[in-house]
């Protein structure tokens, strides 16, 4: 196992994102969380538009945090809606890379609303 290997990348969500990165013809990097790489790729490629400037700032901060802290934040169950990472994974099995990145971003937005004071509530469809 490479020295840079992140145990958090063995999580089912990260494994799905690793496959999604490959489908998008990107090289998954062992030194970073695959889900962050996928969202970052989708954003940088212009395939995924992020209209919330707070989310853009937050994503940039997450890229510099310890992987375990980031995964713990993303996968913590939200007691308000009962949604957790297992639901996120179950819903994403057949989605394309951009759709998966978008769904992860929606989930992250929900997590931010639940955990961060003064963060705006996610928009409802």
Phi, psi and omega per residue, in radians:
X1 nan 2.293 -3.128
X2 -1.079 2.635 -3.138
X3 -1.045 -0.539 -3.090
X4 -1.443 -0.055 -3.059
X5 -0.964 2.334 3.098
X6 -1.800 2.084 3.107
X7 -1.001 -0.542 -3.140
X8 -1.088 -0.422 3.132
X9 -1.271 -0.134 3.064
X10 -1.440 -0.173 3.090
X11 -1.042 2.512 -3.066
X12 -0.977 -0.704 3.126
X13 -1.066 -0.780 3.136
X14 -1.163 -0.601 3.095
X15 -1.157 -0.683 3.060
X16 -1.100 -0.715 -3.133
X17 -1.190 -0.585 3.073
X18 -1.063 -0.792 3.104
X19 -1.139 -0.687 3.122
X20 -1.118 -0.686 3.085
X21 -1.064 -0.759 3.122
X22 -1.101 -0.715 3.095
X23 -1.103 -0.510 3.115
X24 -1.508 0.155 3.128
X25 1.085 0.643 3.066
X26 -1.934 2.684 3.119
X27 -1.705 1.977 3.096
X28 -1.112 2.311 -3.122
X29 -1.753 2.147 -3.120
X30 -1.074 -0.337 -3.039
X31 -1.503 -0.046 3.130
X32 -2.404 2.802 3.107
X33 -1.163 2.286 -3.089
X34 -1.094 -0.637 -3.115
X35 -1.163 -0.640 3.083
X36 -1.198 -0.659 3.094
X37 -1.092 -0.725 -3.131
X38 -1.125 -0.839 3.132
X39 -1.102 -0.734 3.137
X40 -1.112 -0.744 3.098
X41 -1.071 -0.829 -3.100
X42 -1.070 -0.674 3.130
X43 -1.217 -0.857 -3.095
X44 -1.143 -0.566 -3.128
X45 -1.351 -0.203 -3.105
X46 1.495 0.000 -3.139
X47 -1.273 -0.456 -3.099
X48 -2.167 2.038 3.131
X49 -1.616 2.302 3.080
X50 -2.001 1.954 -3.077
X51 -1.551 -0.221 -3.117
X52 -1.637 1.911 -3.126
X53 -1.103 -0.496 3.088
X54 -1.116 -0.658 3.133
X55 -1.177 -0.678 3.118
X56 -1.067 -0.798 3.117
X57 -1.093 -0.778 -3.114
X58 -1.102 -0.734 3.101
X59 -1.053 -0.735 3.106
X60 -1.081 -0.659 3.095
X61 -1.189 -0.721 -3.140
X62 -1.064 -0.612 3.139
X63 -1.083 -0.339 -3.108
X64 -1.842 0.053 -3.101
X65 -1.645 2.911 3.092
X66 -1.174 2.342 -3.088
X67 -0.955 -0.696 -3.126
X68 -1.103 -0.725 3.133
X69 -1.107 -0.750 -3.125
X70 -1.130 -0.796 3.138
X71 -1.146 -0.709 3.118
X72 -1.065 -0.683 3.123
X73 -1.170 -0.820 -3.080
X74 -1.159 -0.666 -2.990
X75 -1.689 0.002 3.101
X76 -1.145 2.322 3.138
X77 -1.147 2.395 3.093
X78 -1.599 1.906 -3.080
X79 -1.114 -0.388 -3.120
X80 -1.219 -0.684 -3.102
X81 -2.077 -0.033 3.100
X82 1.259 0.049 -3.110
X83 -1.359 2.409 3.039
X84 -2.428 -3.091 -3.064
X85 -1.140 -0.488 3.134
X86 -1.126 -0.674 3.072
X87 -1.111 -0.790 3.128
X88 -0.992 -0.794 -3.139
X89 -1.138 -0.809 -3.085
X90 -1.054 -0.590 -3.106
X91 -1.367 -0.238 -2.950
X92 -1.840 0.039 -2.984
X93 -0.894 -0.678 -3.025
X94 -1.956 0.277 -3.055
X95 -1.511 2.702 3.093
X96 -1.366 2.945 -3.065
X97 -0.981 -0.729 -3.111
X98 -1.228 -0.704 3.099
X99 -1.096 -0.718 3.110
X100 -1.107 -0.788 3.107
X101 -1.049 -0.709 3.138
X102 -1.128 -0.757 3.133
X103 -1.131 -0.703 3.094
X104 -1.104 -0.734 3.119
X105 -1.092 -0.712 3.074
X106 -1.060 -0.756 3.131
X107 -1.117 -0.759 3.120
X108 -1.094 -0.712 3.105
X109 -1.049 -0.735 3.099
X110 -1.106 -0.740 3.105
X111 -1.085 -0.749 3.135
X112 -1.080 -0.769 -3.141
X113 -1.072 -0.638 -3.113
X114 -1.327 -0.515 -2.970
X115 -1.903 -0.425 -2.994
X116 -1.911 2.077 3.135
X117 -1.073 2.433 3.124
X118 1.218 0.114 3.047
X119 -1.384 2.325 -3.086
X120 -1.139 2.527 3.097
X121 -1.110 2.547 3.129
X122 -1.105 2.579 3.093
X123 -1.257 2.407 3.097
X124 -1.616 2.471 3.109
X125 -1.333 nan nan
